[in-house]
Amino acid sequence: MPWTAVKNAKAALRIATNAGEPNGRVLVDALHAARSATTLNDIASLPRHLLSYAQLCDAPAGIPATHEALIHTARGARLLPGDGGIDLRGLVHALPEDLPLSLEIPNDEWLPELGAEEWGRRAPLPRLAGLSPRPQKEEQQHD
């Protein structure tokens, strides 16, 4: 989270590794990764044993100019996957194929207007289906 002492995936990895605790983990959150200096290569290089799951959401492209705006989006203005400018396809492809994915989509405007049931109905699998499957490796042809 760029407004905290853990500003990117490299810092989170360093903390989890240096702590040396068996339950230490790195949580990849699409919004925080997109708003930080974290690259898709940084995500892809995270050791699998330090990942339990990843959180997906979307948000407008670009990085807000203030910490207050960053926090506002993180806490109450996340968008459904596909409704913003985060490279979710790239992120999902950078993650281990077997890693569970969850949605973190608090939104202070749409949730009250639509209600929890409708907001949830609009969110999950159909939108995520556009992110998968991961690119298939070309099958080798044997002569």
LONUVEX-344611 format. One record per residue: x, y, z of N, C-alpha, C, CB in turn. Coordinates in Angstrom, 1 decimal, padded with zeros to 4 digits, always signed. Each point is the difference from the previous one (the first is absolute). Glycine has a CB too. Layout:
! LONUVEX-344611
n.px, n.py, n.pz, ca.px, ca.py, ca.pz, c.px, c.py, c.pz, cb.px, cb.py, cb.pz
X, Y, Z, X, Y, Z, X, Y, Z, X, Y, Z
...
//
This chain:
! LONUVEX-344611
n.px, n.py, n.pz, ca.px, ca.py, ca.pz, c.px, c.py, c.pz, cb.px, cb.py, cb.pz
+000.9, -001.2, +000.0, -000.9, +001.2, +000.0, +000.9, +001.2, +000.0, -001.9, -001.2, +001.2
+001.9, +002.0, -002.3, +000.9, +001.1, -000.1, +000.1, +001.0, +001.1, -000.3, -000.4, -002.4
-000.8, +000.5, +003.2, +000.0, +001.0, +001.0, +000.5, -000.5, +001.4, -001.9, +001.1, -001.2
+002.3, -002.4, +001.2, +000.5, -000.6, +001.2, +001.5, -000.2, -000.1, -002.2, -001.1, +000.4
+002.8, +000.5, +000.6, +001.4, -000.4, +000.0, +000.3, -001.2, -001.0, +000.2, +000.8, +002.4
-001.2, -001.5, -002.7, +000.1, -001.1, -001.0, -000.6, +000.4, -001.3, -000.2, -001.7, +001.9
+001.1, +002.4, -002.7, -000.4, +000.7, -001.1, -000.2, -000.8, -001.3, +001.1, +001.9, +001.0
-000.6, -003.1, -001.0, -000.1, -000.8, -001.3, +000.3, -001.5, +000.4, +000.7, +002.0, -001.4
-000.8, -002.8, +000.3, +000.2, -001.5, +000.2, +001.4, -000.3, +000.5, -001.8, -000.4, -001.8
+002.8, +001.1, +001.3, +001.4, -000.3, +000.4, +000.1, +000.2, +001.5, +000.9, +000.7, -002.3
-001.5, +000.4, +002.8, +000.1, +000.3, +001.5, -000.7, -001.1, +000.8, +000.1, +002.5, -000.5
-001.3, -002.9, +000.0, -000.8, -001.1, +000.7, +000.8, -001.3, +000.0, -002.1, +001.1, -000.7
+002.7, -001.4, -000.4, +000.8, -001.2, -000.1, +001.2, +000.0, +001.0, -000.6, -000.3, -002.5
+001.3, +001.5, +002.5, +001.1, +000.1, +000.9, -000.4, -000.2, +001.5, +001.0, +001.6, -001.6
-002.2, -001.0, +002.0, -000.5, -000.1, +001.3, -000.3, -001.5, +000.3, -000.9, +002.4, -000.1
+000.1, -003.0, -000.8, -000.4, -001.4, +000.3, +001.2, -000.9, +000.1, -002.1, +000.4, -001.2
+003.1, -000.2, +000.3, +001.2, -000.8, +000.0, +000.8, +000.2, +001.3, +000.0, +000.1, -002.5
+000.3, +001.2, +002.8, +000.8, +000.3, +001.2, -000.7, -000.4, +001.3, +001.0, +001.9, -001.3
-002.3, -002.0, +001.3, -000.7, -000.4, +001.3, +000.3, -001.5, +000.2, -001.8, +001.8, -000.3
+001.9, -002.5, -000.7, +000.4, -001.4, +000.1, -001.1, -000.9, +000.7, +002.3, +000.7, +000.1
-003.5, -000.2, +000.0, -001.1, -000.7, +000.6, -000.7, -000.9, -001.0, -000.3, +001.9, +001.7
+000.0, -003.1, -001.2, -000.7, -001.0, -001.0, -001.3, +000.5, -000.5, +001.2, -001.8, +001.2
-001.9, +002.7, -000.5, -001.3, +000.5, -000.5, +000.1, +001.3, -000.6, -001.1, -001.3, +001.8
+002.3, +001.8, -002.1, +000.2, +001.3, -000.7, -000.5, -000.1, -001.4, +001.9, +000.6, +001.5
-002.6, +000.3, -002.0, -000.5, +000.0, -001.4, +000.0, +001.4, -000.6, -001.4, -002.0, +000.6
+001.4, +002.0, -001.9, -000.2, +001.2, -000.8, -001.4, -000.1, -000.6, +002.5, +000.3, -000.5
-003.3, +000.8, +000.7, -001.3, +000.0, -000.7, +000.0, +001.0, -001.2, -001.1, -000.5, +002.3
+000.9, +000.0, -003.4, -000.1, +000.8, -001.2, -001.4, +000.5, -000.2, +001.9, -001.4, -001.1
-002.0, +002.7, +001.1, -001.2, +000.7, -000.2, +000.1, +000.9, -001.2, -000.5, +000.1, +002.5
-000.4, -000.4, -003.5, +000.1, +000.7, -001.3, +000.1, +001.5, +000.1, -001.3, -001.9, -000.9
+000.5, +002.5, +001.8, +000.0, +001.5, +000.1, +001.3, +000.5, +000.5, -002.4, -000.1, +000.4
+002.9, -000.5, +000.7, +001.2, +000.4, +000.6, +001.2, -000.2, -000.9, -000.9, -000.4, +002.2
+000.9, -000.7, -002.9, +001.1, -000.3, -001.0, +000.0, +001.0, -001.1, -000.1, -002.4, +000.6
-001.1, +002.7, -001.1, -000.1, +001.0, -001.1, +000.4, +001.4, +000.4, -001.8, -001.4, -001.0
+001.6, +001.7, +002.2, +000.2, +001.4, +000.5, +001.4, +000.2, +000.6, -002.4, +000.2, +000.5
+003.2, -001.3, -000.6, +001.4, +000.1, +000.5, +001.0, -000.2, -001.1, -000.8, -000.9, +002.2
+002.1, +000.8, -001.8, +001.0, -000.3, -001.0, +000.2, -001.5, -000.3, +001.1, +002.1, +000.9
-002.1, -002.9, -000.5, +000.0, -001.4, -000.2, -000.2, -000.3, -001.5, -000.8, -000.4, +002.3
+001.6, -000.5, -002.8, -000.1, -000.4, -001.4, -000.6, -001.4, -000.1, +002.0, +001.5, -000.7
-002.4, -001.9, -000.5, -000.5, -001.3, -000.2, +001.1, -001.0, +000.2, -001.7, +000.8, -001.6
+002.9, -000.4, +001.3, +001.2, -000.9, +000.2, +000.2, -000.2, +001.5, +001.1, +000.8, -002.1
-001.3, +000.3, +002.9, +000.1, -000.1, +001.5, -001.0, -001.1, +000.5, +000.8, +002.4, +000.2
-002.0, -002.3, -000.7, -001.1, -000.9, +000.4, +000.4, -001.5, -000.4, -001.7, +001.9, -000.2
+002.2, -002.0, -001.0, +000.3, -001.4, -000.5, +001.2, -000.6, +000.7, -000.9, +000.7, -002.2
+001.7, +000.1, +002.8, +001.2, -000.5, +000.7, -000.3, -000.3, +001.5, +001.4, +001.3, -001.6
-002.6, -001.0, +002.1, -000.3, -000.3, +001.4, +000.0, -001.5, +000.2, -001.3, +002.1, +000.2
+002.0, -002.6, +000.8, +000.0, -001.5, +000.2, -001.4, -000.5, +000.4, +002.3, +000.2, +000.8
-002.7, -001.3, -001.5, -001.4, -000.5, +000.2, -000.3, -000.3, +001.5, +000.1, -001.0, -002.3
+000.9, +000.5, +003.0, -000.3, -000.3, +001.4, -000.3, +001.2, +000.9, +001.5, -002.0, -000.3
-001.3, +003.2, -000.2, -000.3, +001.2, +000.7, -001.4, +000.6, -000.4, +002.5, +000.4, +000.3
-003.2, -001.1, -001.2, -001.3, +000.5, -000.5, -001.1, -000.9, +000.5, +001.2, +001.1, -002.0
-002.2, -000.6, +002.6, -001.2, -000.8, +000.3, -001.1, +000.2, -000.9, +000.7, +000.1, +002.4
-000.9, +001.2, -002.8, -001.0, +000.4, -001.0, +000.3, +001.4, -000.5, -001.8, -001.5, +001.1
+001.0, +002.0, -002.1, +000.2, +001.3, -000.4, -001.4, +000.7, -000.1, +002.0, -000.6, -001.4
-002.0, +001.9, +001.6, -001.3, +000.8, +000.0, -000.1, +000.8, -001.4, +000.0, +000.1, +002.6
-001.1, -000.3, -003.2, -000.2, +000.7, -001.3, -001.1, +001.1, +000.2, +000.7, -002.0, -001.3
-000.5, +003.0, +000.5, -001.0, +001.1, -000.1, +000.5, +000.8, -001.2, -000.7, +000.1, +002.5
-000.1, +000.9, -002.9, +000.5, +000.9, -001.0, -000.1, +001.5, +000.5, -000.7, -001.7, -001.8
+001.2, +002.6, +001.1, +000.0, +001.4, +000.4, +000.4, +000.8, -001.3, +000.6, -000.5, +002.5
-001.0, +001.8, -002.5, +000.4, +000.8, -001.1, +001.5, +000.0, -000.3, -001.9, +001.5, +000.5
+002.3, -001.4, -001.7, +001.4, +000.0, -000.4, +000.7, +001.2, +000.7, -000.5, -001.2, -002.2
+001.8, +001.1, +002.4, +000.7, +001.1, +000.6, +000.1, -000.1, +001.5, -000.7, +001.4, -001.9
+001.6, -000.6, +002.4, +000.3, -000.1, +001.5, -000.5, +001.4, +000.6, +001.9, -001.7, -000.3
-002.8, +001.7, +001.2, -000.4, +001.2, +000.6, +001.2, +000.8, +000.6, -002.2, -001.0, +000.6
+002.1, +002.3, -000.6, +001.1, +000.8, +000.4, +000.2, +000.1, +001.5, -000.4, +001.3, -002.0
-000.6, -001.6, +002.8, +000.2, +000.2, +001.5, -000.3, -001.3, +000.7, -000.7, +002.4, -000.2
+001.3, -002.5, +001.4, -000.3, -001.2, +000.9, -001.4, -000.1, +000.3, +002.3, +000.2, +001.0
-003.0, +000.9, -000.8, -001.4, +000.0, +000.3, -000.8, -000.7, -001.1, +000.3, +002.1, +001.4
+000.0, -001.7, -002.7, -000.7, -000.6, -001.1, +000.3, -001.5, -000.2, +000.1, +002.3, -001.1
+001.2, -002.7, +001.4, +000.3, -001.4, +000.0, -000.8, -000.8, +001.0, +002.3, +000.6, -000.8
-002.4, +000.0, +002.0, -000.7, -000.7, +001.1, -001.5, +000.0, -000.3, +001.7, +000.7, +001.6
-002.2, +000.4, -002.2, -001.5, +000.0, -000.3, -000.3, -001.1, -001.0, +000.0, +002.5, +000.3
+000.8, -002.7, -001.4, -000.3, -001.1, -000.9, +000.1, -001.3, +000.6, +000.9, +001.4, -001.8
+000.2, -001.6, +002.6, +000.2, -001.3, +000.7, -001.1, -000.4, +000.9, +002.4, +000.4, -000.2
-003.0, +000.5, +000.9, -001.0, -000.3, +001.0, -001.4, +000.1, -000.5, +001.6, +000.8, +001.7
-001.9, -000.1, -002.8, -001.4, +000.2, -000.3, -000.3, +000.3, -001.5, -000.3, +000.7, +002.3
+001.3, -000.8, -003.2, -000.3, +000.3, -001.4, +000.6, -001.0, -001.0, -000.1, +002.4, +000.7
+000.2, -003.6, -000.2, +000.5, -001.1, -000.9, -001.1, -000.3, -001.0, +001.6, -000.9, +001.7
-001.1, +000.5, -002.9, -001.0, -000.4, -001.1, +000.0, -001.5, -000.2, +000.4, +002.3, -001.1
-001.4, -002.7, +000.4, -000.1, -001.5, -000.4, +001.1, -000.3, -001.0, -002.5, +000.0, +000.5
+003.0, -001.2, -000.5, +001.0, -000.3, -001.0, -000.5, +000.2, -001.4, +000.9, -001.7, +001.5
-000.1, +002.4, -002.3, -000.3, +000.4, -001.4, -000.6, +001.4, -000.1, -000.4, -002.4, -000.4
+000.1, +003.0, +001.5, -000.6, +001.4, -000.1, +001.0, +001.1, +000.2, -002.1, -001.0, +000.9
+003.3, +000.7, -000.8, +001.1, +001.0, +000.2, +001.2, -000.2, -000.9, -000.8, +000.2, +002.3
+001.9, +000.3, -001.9, +001.2, +000.0, -000.8, +001.1, -000.9, +000.5, -000.6, +002.2, -000.7
+000.4, -003.0, +001.8, +001.1, -000.8, +000.5, +000.2, -001.2, -001.0, -000.5, +000.7, +002.4
+001.7, -001.1, -002.6, +000.4, -001.1, -000.9, -000.3, -001.3, +000.8, +001.7, +001.4, -001.3
-002.9, -001.8, +001.5, -000.4, -001.2, +000.7, +000.4, -001.2, -000.7, -001.9, +001.2, +001.0
+001.8, -001.2, -002.3, +000.5, -001.2, -000.8, +001.5, -000.2, +000.2, -001.8, +000.4, -001.7
+002.6, +000.6, +001.6, +001.4, -000.1, +000.3, +000.3, -000.5, +001.4, +000.4, +001.8, -001.7
-001.1, -001.2, +002.7, +000.2, -000.4, +001.3, -000.4, -001.5, +000.3, -000.5, +002.4, +000.7
-000.6, -002.8, -001.2, -000.4, -001.4, +000.2, +001.0, -000.9, -000.7, -002.4, +000.7, +000.1
+002.9, -000.4, -001.2, +001.0, -000.8, -000.7, +001.3, +000.0, +000.7, -001.2, +000.5, -002.2
+001.5, +000.5, +003.0, +001.3, +000.0, +000.7, -000.1, -000.8, +001.3, +000.4, +002.3, -000.9
-001.6, -002.6, +001.3, -000.2, -000.8, +001.3, +000.1, -001.5, -000.3, -001.4, +001.9, +000.9
+001.8, -002.6, +000.1, -000.1, -001.5, -000.2, -001.3, -000.5, -000.4, +001.8, -000.2, +001.7
-001.9, -000.7, -002.6, -001.2, -000.5, -000.6, -001.0, -000.6, +001.1, +001.2, -000.4, -002.1
-000.6, -000.2, +003.1, -000.9, -000.6, +001.1, -000.4, +000.9, +001.1, +001.1, -002.1, -000.6
-000.7, +003.4, +000.5, -000.3, +000.9, +001.1, -001.4, +000.4, +000.0, +002.3, +000.9, -000.1
-003.0, -001.0, +001.3, -001.4, +000.4, +000.1, -000.1, +001.6, -000.2, -000.5, -002.0, +001.6
-000.6, +002.4, -002.2, -000.2, +001.4, -000.2, -001.3, +000.4, +000.7, +001.1, -000.1, -002.2
-001.1, +001.3, +002.8, -001.2, +000.5, +000.7, -000.2, +001.4, -000.6, +000.4, -001.4, +002.1
-001.6, +001.9, -001.8, -000.4, +001.3, -000.4, +000.0, +000.9, +001.2, -001.3, -000.8, -002.0
+001.9, +002.0, +001.9, -000.2, +001.0, +001.0, -000.5, +001.3, -000.7, +001.9, -001.0, +001.5
-003.2, +001.2, -001.3, -000.6, +001.0, -000.9, -000.9, +001.0, +000.8, +000.1, -001.6, -001.9
+000.4, +002.1, +003.1, -000.8, +001.0, +000.7, -000.3, +001.2, -000.9, +000.9, -000.8, +002.2
-002.1, +001.2, -002.3, -000.4, +001.2, -000.8, -001.1, +000.7, +000.7, +000.8, -001.1, -002.1
-000.5, +002.3, +002.7, -001.0, +000.8, +000.7, -001.1, +000.6, -000.8, +001.8, +000.5, +001.6
-001.6, -000.5, -002.9, -001.1, +000.6, -000.9, -000.9, -001.2, -000.5, +001.6, +001.9, -000.7
-001.0, -002.9, +000.1, -000.8, -001.0, -000.7, -000.7, -001.0, +001.0, +001.5, +000.2, -002.0
-000.7, -000.6, +003.0, -000.6, -001.0, +001.0, -001.3, +000.5, +000.6, +002.3, -000.7, +000.5
-002.4, +001.9, +000.1, -001.3, +000.5, +000.5, -001.1, +000.1, -001.0, +001.3, +001.2, +001.8
-000.9, -000.8, -003.0, -001.0, +000.2, -001.1, -000.6, -001.3, -000.5, +001.2, +002.1, -000.6
-000.3, -003.1, +000.4, -000.4, -001.3, -000.5, -000.4, -001.0, +001.0, +001.5, +000.5, -001.8
-001.0, -000.3, +003.0, -000.2, -001.1, +001.1, +001.1, -001.0, -000.2, -002.5, +000.4, +000.1
+002.8, -001.1, +001.1, +001.0, -001.0, +000.0, -000.2, -001.1, -001.0, +000.4, +000.6, +002.4
-001.6, -001.1, -002.4, -000.3, -001.2, -000.9, +000.3, +000.3, -001.5, -001.7, -000.8, +001.7
+001.2, +002.0, -002.2, +000.2, +000.3, -001.4, +001.5, +000.4, -000.2, -002.4, +000.8, -000.1
+003.0, -000.1, +001.0, +001.4, +000.3, -000.2, +000.8, -001.3, -000.1, -000.2, +002.2, +001.3
-000.1, -003.2, -000.4, +000.7, -001.3, -000.1, -000.3, -000.7, -001.2, -000.1, -000.1, +002.4
-001.1, +000.2, -002.9, -000.4, -000.7, -001.2, +000.8, +000.5, -001.2, -002.3, -000.4, +000.9
+002.5, +001.7, -000.9, +000.7, +000.6, -001.2, +001.5, -000.3, +000.1, -001.7, +001.8, -000.1
+002.2, -002.2, +001.2, +001.5, -000.1, +000.2, +000.7, -001.3, -000.5, -000.4, +001.4, +001.9
+000.0, -002.6, -001.6, +000.9, -001.0, +000.0, +000.4, -000.7, -001.4, -000.8, -000.4, +002.2
+000.5, -000.8, -002.3, +000.5, -000.9, -001.0, +000.0, +000.5, -001.4, -000.6, -001.8, +001.5
-000.6, +002.3, -002.0, +000.1, +000.4, -001.4, +001.0, +001.1, -000.3, -002.4, -000.5, -000.1
+002.7, +001.4, +001.0, +001.0, +001.0, -000.2, +001.4, -000.6, +000.1, -001.6, +001.7, +000.9
+001.8, -002.6, +000.0, +001.3, -000.7, +000.1, +000.3, -000.9, -001.1, -000.2, +000.2, +002.4
-000.8, -000.7, -003.1, +000.2, -000.9, -001.1, +000.8, +000.6, -001.1, -002.2, -001.2, +000.6
+002.0, +002.5, -000.7, +000.8, +000.8, -001.0, +001.5, +000.0, +000.3, -002.1, +001.3, -000.5
+002.4, -001.6, +001.7, +001.5, +000.1, +000.4, +000.7, -001.4, -000.2, -000.6, +001.8, +001.7
-000.2, -002.8, -001.9, +000.6, -001.4, -000.1, -000.6, -000.6, -001.3, +000.2, -000.2, +002.5
+000.3, -000.8, -003.0, +001.1, -000.8, +000.6, +001.3, +000.7, -000.3, -001.2, -002.1, -000.3
+002.2, +001.8, +001.0, +001.4, +000.5, -000.2, +000.4, -000.4, -001.4, +000.6, +000.0, +002.5
+000.3, +000.7, -003.1, +000.5, -000.4, -001.3, +000.5, -001.4, -000.1, +000.6, +002.4, -000.4
-001.1, -003.1, -000.5, +000.4, -001.4, -000.2, +001.4, -000.1, -000.6, -002.4, -000.8, -000.2
+003.2, -000.1, +000.7, +001.3, -000.3, -000.7, -000.3, -000.8, -001.2, +001.3, +000.0, +002.2
-000.6, +000.4, -003.3, -000.2, -000.7, -001.2, +000.5, -001.5, +000.1, +000.2, +002.1, -001.3
-001.1, -003.0, +000.9, +000.4, -001.4, +000.0, +001.1, -000.3, -001.0, -002.3, -000.6, +000.8
+003.2, -000.2, -000.4, +001.1, -000.3, -000.9, -000.5, -001.1, -000.9, +001.7, +000.5, +001.7
-001.4, -000.3, -003.0, -000.4, -001.0, -001.0, +001.1, -001.0, -000.1, -001.5, +001.7, -001.2
+001.1, -003.0, +001.2, +001.0, -001.0, -000.2, -000.1, -000.6, -001.4, -000.1, -000.5, +002.4
+001.2, +000.3, -003.1, +000.0, -000.5, -001.4, -000.1, -001.5, +000.1, +001.3, +001.9, -000.8
//
